[in-house]
């Protein structure tokens, strides 16, 4: 393996470590589909289709990863989801 490949491999590992956090949204019996969809679009920058798919998964599976990234990026997003009444956790 050449130097270029070794450097790329190290960059790949660092990127993976930087993105090891996720926001998991949990199902609840309180919020409407529309509210959850609108919230994911606003807070997590989802497209309409992404938000709809995540909302359906949460409804039928009980939870869904709605955003992956760095802790620094995800922490305020998760806090906002919690503030508006959704059941979310940062893992």
N, CA, C and O of each residue as an XYZ file, in Angstrom:
364
protein
N       0.846     -1.176      0.000
C       0.000      0.000      0.000
C       0.893      1.241      0.000
O       1.837      1.346      0.783
N       0.574      2.176     -0.893
C       1.366      3.393     -0.997
C       0.955      4.420      0.039
O      -0.025      4.253      0.766
N       1.745      5.500      0.081
C       1.490      6.568      1.040
C       0.110      7.184      0.843
O      -0.601      7.466      1.808
N      -0.261      7.389     -0.426
C      -1.562      7.998     -0.724
C      -2.705      7.137     -0.165
O      -3.654      7.666      0.412
N      -2.615      5.837     -0.333
C      -3.650      4.927      0.165
C      -3.706      4.931      1.692
O      -4.785      4.909      2.286
N      -2.509      4.958      2.328
C      -2.460      4.977      3.795
C      -3.114      6.243      4.339
O      -3.865      6.190      5.313
N      -2.830      7.366      3.716
C      -3.421      8.641      4.153
C      -4.937      8.588      3.978
O      -5.677      9.009      4.867
N      -5.404      8.075      2.837
C      -6.848      7.983      2.594
C      -7.510      7.070      3.625
O      -8.611      7.354      4.097
N      -6.843      5.983      3.968
C      -7.380      5.058      4.956
C      -7.507      5.743      6.325
O      -8.503      5.562      7.027
N      -6.494      6.524      6.692
C      -6.538      7.253      7.957
C      -7.662      8.294      7.965
O      -8.348      8.469      8.971
N      -7.840      8.978      6.839
C      -8.916      9.966      6.715
C     -10.266      9.273      6.846
O     -11.156      9.783      7.526
N     -10.432      8.115      6.204
C     -11.684      7.358      6.283
C     -12.001      6.978      7.725
O     -13.146      7.096      8.161
N     -10.990      6.522      8.469
C     -11.184      6.127      9.866
C     -11.588      7.343     10.699
O     -12.504      7.255     11.516
N     -10.921      8.461     10.502
C     -11.242      9.679     11.249
C     -12.659     10.153     10.941
O     -13.374     10.596     11.840
N     -13.073     10.062      9.666
C     -14.423     10.465      9.296
C     -15.451      9.554      9.954
O     -16.491     10.027     10.412
N     -15.176      8.261     10.005
C     -16.095      7.330     10.648
C     -16.223      7.650     12.143
O     -17.325      7.636     12.690
N     -15.108      7.935     12.791
C     -15.126      8.260     14.216
C     -15.883      9.555     14.473
O     -16.567      9.687     15.488
N     -15.763     10.505     13.560
C     -16.422     11.800     13.719
C     -17.935     11.684     13.559
O     -18.679     12.534     14.051
N     -18.390     10.644     12.880
C     -19.819     10.506     12.596
C     -20.444      9.323     13.312
O     -21.365      8.696     12.788
N     -19.959      9.015     14.492
C     -20.483      7.832     15.140
C     -21.702      8.096     16.022
O     -22.151      7.195     16.731
N     -22.240      9.303     15.992
C     -23.419      9.627     16.797
C     -24.665      9.641     15.915
O     -24.606      9.927     14.719
N     -25.800      9.321     16.549
C     -27.064      9.269     15.824
C     -28.190      9.785     16.711
O     -28.165      9.627     17.932
N     -29.178     10.405     16.068
C     -30.414     10.742     16.770
C     -31.408      9.639     16.440
O     -31.686      9.356     15.274
N     -31.939      9.021     17.495
C     -32.953      7.985     17.341
C     -34.288      8.582     17.794
O     -34.418      9.064     18.919
N     -35.271      8.541     16.900
C     -36.607      9.025     17.222
C     -37.464      7.835     17.617
O     -37.469      6.812     16.933
N     -38.192      7.968     18.725
C     -39.035      6.884     19.231
C     -40.511      7.199     19.011
O     -40.921      8.360     18.989
N     -41.284      6.153     18.852
C     -42.724      6.306     18.657
C     -43.378      6.819     19.941
O     -42.928      6.520     21.048
N     -44.435      7.586     19.770
C     -45.258      7.992     20.901
C     -46.714      7.991     20.440
O     -47.003      7.866     19.249
N     -47.598      8.128     21.375
C     -49.032      8.111     21.048
C     -49.609      9.528     21.066
O     -50.825      9.706     21.135
N     -48.744     10.522     21.004
C     -49.180     11.903     21.185
C     -49.132     12.707     19.884
O     -50.114     13.351     19.514
N     -47.997     12.670     19.196
C     -47.779     13.539     18.046
C     -48.345     12.947     16.757
O     -48.305     11.737     16.535
N     -48.872     13.837     15.914
C     -49.442     13.417     14.635
C     -48.329     13.175     13.610
O     -47.214     13.678     13.748
N     -48.661     12.395     12.587
C     -47.715     12.170     11.495
C     -47.250     13.502     10.917
O     -46.056     13.712     10.707
N     -48.197     14.398     10.663
C     -47.850     15.688     10.050
C     -46.883     16.483     10.913
O     -45.939     17.081     10.396
N     -47.109     16.496     12.232
C     -46.223     17.238     13.127
C     -44.811     16.643     13.109
O     -43.826     17.379     13.058
N     -44.718     15.318     13.150
C     -43.405     14.666     13.132
C     -42.694     14.944     11.814
O     -41.502     15.252     11.804
N     -43.410     14.838     10.714
C     -42.824     15.100      9.394
C     -42.306     16.537      9.318
O     -41.167     16.771      8.916
N     -43.144     17.489      9.705
C     -42.739     18.906      9.684
C     -41.523     19.154     10.579
O     -40.630     19.926     10.230
N     -41.502     18.493     11.730
C     -40.389     18.667     12.676
C     -39.088     18.127     12.102
O     -38.042     18.762     12.241
N     -39.138     16.958     11.456
C     -37.925     16.376     10.867
C     -37.396     17.243      9.734
O     -36.184     17.378      9.566
N     -38.298     17.827      8.959
C     -37.877     18.712      7.875
C     -37.181     19.942      8.461
O     -36.122     20.350      7.985
N     -37.783     20.526      9.495
C     -37.253     21.769     10.074
C     -35.984     21.532     10.890
O     -34.999     22.252     10.727
N     -36.004     20.534     11.762
C     -34.905     20.349     12.717
C     -33.754     19.533     12.118
O     -32.585     19.851     12.339
N     -34.086     18.483     11.362
C     -33.049     17.577     10.851
C     -32.728     17.808      9.381
O     -31.911     17.095      8.799
N     -33.374     18.808      8.779
C     -33.145     19.157      7.372
C     -33.454     17.992      6.432
O     -32.759     17.792      5.436
N     -34.493     17.230      6.749
C     -34.926     16.142      5.876
C     -35.667     16.700      4.666
O     -36.225     17.796      4.715
N     -35.664     15.930      3.579
C     -36.587     16.210      2.487
C     -37.951     15.697      2.936
O     -38.043     14.969      3.925
N     -38.996     16.063      2.231
C     -40.330     15.578      2.562
C     -40.362     14.050      2.536
O     -40.924     13.417      3.430
N     -39.753     13.465      1.505
C     -39.752     12.008      1.373
C     -39.010     11.334      2.533
O     -39.493     10.351      3.093
N     -37.833     11.866      2.891
C     -37.072     11.314      4.030
C     -37.904     11.367      5.305
O     -37.987     10.389      6.048
N     -38.516     12.518      5.547
C     -39.296     12.712      6.767
C     -40.486     11.753      6.811
O     -40.789     11.182      7.859
N     -41.156     11.579      5.677
C     -42.292     10.653      5.622
C     -41.838      9.224      5.899
O     -42.478      8.508      6.669
N     -40.737      8.807      5.276
C     -40.235      7.440      5.461
C     -39.836      7.190      6.915
O     -40.162      6.143      7.475
N     -39.135      8.142      7.528
C     -38.728      7.994      8.925
C     -39.943      7.921      9.839
O     -39.972      7.122     10.776
N     -40.942      8.751      9.572
C     -42.153      8.774     10.396
C     -42.889      7.440     10.314
O     -43.377      6.937     11.325
N     -42.969      6.872      9.126
C     -43.614      5.565      8.950
C     -42.827      4.484      9.683
O     -43.419      3.631     10.343
N     -41.487      4.510      9.575
C     -40.660      3.536     10.282
C     -40.836      3.642     11.793
O     -40.945      2.628     12.482
N     -40.863      4.860     12.302
C     -41.048      5.066     13.744
C     -42.397      4.486     14.165
O     -42.503      3.834     15.204
N     -43.415      4.727     13.359
C     -44.758      4.253     13.694
C     -44.827      2.721     13.744
O     -45.395      2.148     14.674
N     -44.248      2.072     12.742
C     -44.371      0.620     12.645
C     -43.281     -0.162     13.376
O     -43.529     -1.276     13.839
N     -42.080      0.404     13.484
C     -40.954     -0.298     14.121
C     -40.698      0.179     15.550
O     -39.995     -0.491     16.308
N     -41.257      1.322     15.921
C     -41.076      1.839     17.269
C     -39.970      2.864     17.403
O     -39.956      3.653     18.348
N     -39.034      2.852     16.448
C     -37.953      3.845     16.470
C     -37.259      3.862     15.117
O     -37.416      2.949     14.306
N     -36.486      4.924     14.891
C     -35.755      5.072     13.628
C     -34.608      6.066     13.832
O     -34.761      7.072     14.525
N     -33.466      5.770     13.222
C     -32.361      6.734     13.208
C     -32.748      7.829     12.216
O     -32.961      7.556     11.035
N     -32.839      9.063     12.698
C     -33.278     10.155     11.833
C     -32.148     11.080     11.399
O     -32.321     11.883     10.482
N     -30.993     10.972     12.052
C     -29.857     11.824     11.664
C     -28.581     11.232     12.237
O     -28.548     10.809     13.392
N     -27.534     11.204     11.431
C     -26.205     10.766     11.875
C     -25.241     11.919     11.679
O     -25.425     12.757     10.796
N     -24.207     11.954     12.516
C     -23.213     13.011     12.365
C     -22.388     13.186     13.617
O     -22.284     12.286     14.450
N     -21.809     14.353     13.734
C     -20.974     14.644     14.890
C     -21.854     15.027     16.078
O     -22.969     15.521     15.908
N     -21.344     14.795     17.261
C     -22.069     15.165     18.482
C     -22.398     16.658     18.477
O     -23.499     17.069     18.841
N     -21.424     17.454     18.058
C     -21.578     18.912     18.051
C     -22.759     19.349     17.171
O     -23.474     20.291     17.511
N     -22.958     18.667     16.050
C     -24.061     18.986     15.147
C     -25.385     18.428     15.672
O     -26.421     19.087     15.578
N     -25.349     17.224     16.219
C     -26.590     16.536     16.588
C     -27.174     16.976     17.923
O     -28.393     16.956     18.094
N     -26.339     17.371     18.866
C     -26.827     17.697     20.210
C     -27.900     18.789     20.193
O     -28.948     18.607     20.811
N     -27.676     19.921     19.505
C     -28.739     20.943     19.501
C     -29.994     20.481     18.744
O     -31.103     20.891     19.085
N     -29.827     19.644     17.736
C     -30.983     19.131     16.995
C     -31.825     18.221     17.897
O     -33.051     18.329     17.935
N     -31.156     17.337     18.610
C     -31.858     16.423     19.517
C     -32.562     17.213     20.620
O     -33.703     16.912     20.970
N     -31.892     18.204     21.156
C     -32.492     19.045     22.199
C     -33.747     19.738     21.680
O     -34.737     19.855     22.403
N     -33.711     20.192     20.447
C     -34.879     20.852     19.858
C     -36.027     19.863     19.665
O     -37.180     20.197     19.940
N     -35.728     18.662     19.201
C     -36.774     17.639     19.055
C     -37.436     17.353     20.401
O     -38.657     17.226     20.487
N     -36.623     17.252     21.444
C     -37.158     17.025     22.789
C     -37.986     18.222     23.265
O     -39.044     18.055     23.872
N     -37.495     19.416     22.986
C     -38.182     20.646     23.422
C     -39.578     20.744     22.817
O     -40.508     21.207     23.476
N     -39.728     20.312     21.571
C     -41.036     20.430     20.916
C     -41.939     19.221     21.184
O     -43.049     19.136     20.659
N     -41.449     18.291     22.005
C     -42.311     17.213     22.468
C     -42.153     15.860     21.799
O     -42.965     14.960     22.015
N     -41.108     15.709     20.983
C     -40.851     14.403     20.388
C     -39.971     13.570     21.323
O     -39.269     14.111     22.178
N     -40.017     12.278     21.153
C     -39.232     11.371     21.982
C     -37.983     10.971     21.191
O     -38.045     10.129     20.295
N     -36.855     11.586     21.537
C     -35.619     11.354     20.798
C     -34.455     11.155     21.762
O     -34.480     11.623     22.900
N     -33.443     10.455     21.282
C     -32.224     10.302     22.084
C     -31.011     10.398     21.170
O     -31.073     10.067     19.986
N     -29.920     10.854     21.743
C     -28.644     10.954     21.028
C     -27.776      9.813     21.484
O     -27.470      9.682     22.669
N     -27.375      8.980     20.529
C     -26.538      7.814     20.872
C     -25.242      7.851     20.093
O     -24.407      6.958     20.243
